[in-house]
Amino acid sequence: MKDNKARIAALKESDYQVLFGVKKVTFEKMLEILETAYIKLHAKGGKTPKLSVVDKLVITLGYYREYRTQQHIAFDYGVVKSAICDSIQWVESELLKAECFHLPSKKVLLQAETELEVILVDVTEHEIERPEKNRKAGTQGKRRNTP
């Protein structure tokens, strides 16, 4: 199992954007929200989970950034796949409950007098030039021409 707390403490501020896809300030804000939610969740006690709050946040950000399967992440952390799924869902739900990470609804966006910018990108398919298939180029044509 990885010791993410010590590894993250040694990171430079510029490394957060590269590794997690968020800035250090955002990462710390997420971690703060998740730690308060964790304290509320486990206020009455209970079994200590294998994954810490930092691990759950790193797993979620890595899952979105790297498109790794939950099975591979579970293998790296030494837990079952369902534990990874549960942690990702918990992090998502707790961050959505927080006001600073909650996106406005579609109605609010449509009512607001904001200017939208539309960008068009030409992503049509292009035909790849390939050699023509004919009998002479195939294996049967080669066999007939051999002495």
N, C-alpha and C positions, 0 to 999 in steps of 0.2 A: 504494500500500500504506500502511496506517495505522501510525503509530508508537505502539503501545499502551503501551509502557513509560513514555514521557514523559507521556502522557495520564493513565495510572493513577496515576502519582506525584503528580499535581496534584489528585487527587480527595480530597474530604472523607470522613471515616469514614461519615457518614450516606448518602453517594452509592452506596456499595458495595451496600447492600441494595436500593436502587432500580434500579440498573443491572444487577447480576449476580444478584440474588436470594439472596446470601449476605453475611454480615458480613465486615468487613475481616480479622478474625483468621482466619476460615475460608478466605478467599481466599488469604491469605499462607501458610497451612498447606498448601493445595492446591498452590500454586506451589512451595513448598519440596520437597514430595514429587515433583512432576513434574520439577523441575530435577535432583534426585539421580538419578532414573530416566533422564533424558536423558544425564547424564554417564556412567552405566554403559553405556547403549546405544551411545554414540559414543566409548567409551574407546579403541578401536583406530583411530579416525579415520573418514574418509568425507566425502562431499559435504555441504556445509552446506545444510540445507533452507531453503526460502523463508519458512516460518512458524516464528517463534521459539516457545519454550515458553509465553511470556505470550500470544502470539497464539492458540495452540492452546487454552489455558484460556479465554480470552475468547470464542473461537468456540464452544466447547462450552457454556459457560454461556449465551451468547446464543441458541444453537440451542434449548436447552431453555426459555428464558424467553420468547422472542419467537415461537417456532414458524415461523421463516423457513425457506425451502427451502435446501438445500445449494447449489443453483445460484446463488441470490442472494448467499449469503455468499461463494462462490467468486468471483463478479464483483466484489464489494467488495474482496477481498484480491488479486485478480489472479492467481489460481491455478485449477487445474482442479477440478472437482467431486469427483473421487476423492481429491484431497489433503485436502479438507475432511472427507470421510467417514473417511479414515485417521486424521486428527488427532483426531476425536471418539472413534473407537474406541480409540485409544491412550490418550487422557486417561481414558476410562471404565475401561479395564483396569488402568491404573496406580493409579488412585484406589481401585479395588476391592481391589487387592493390599495396600494400606495398612490397618493395623488400625483406625485411627480413622475411616475412611470405609466400613468393611465392616459391613453390617447383619447381625444375628444370624439364624440359620436359623429355620425355622418350628418345628422340634423344641425349640429353646432357648426360643423365645417361649412355647410351650405348656407346657413344664416349669417355667418361672419362675412364681413366685407374684406375678404382676403383675395389677393390676386394669385391666380393659378398660372403656372407656366407649363406649357405642353411641349414636350420634346418628341420628335419623330425620328426613329432610327430605321434605316432600310436593312432588314434582316432576311431578305428573300433568299431562297436557295439558289445556288449556282451549280450548274452541271459540271461534274468533274470529268475532264478529258481522260478517257481510257482507251487503250488499243482495241481495235475492232476484233471481234472473235470471228475466225474463219477456220476452214478445215485444215489449211496448210500450217497454221500456227499451233493447232492442237496436237495432242500426243499421237493420234492416229496418222496425221499427216507426216509427222516426224518419223514414225516407224516405217512408212512406205518408202521414204526417200533414203533410208540407210542401206548401204551395200551389203 
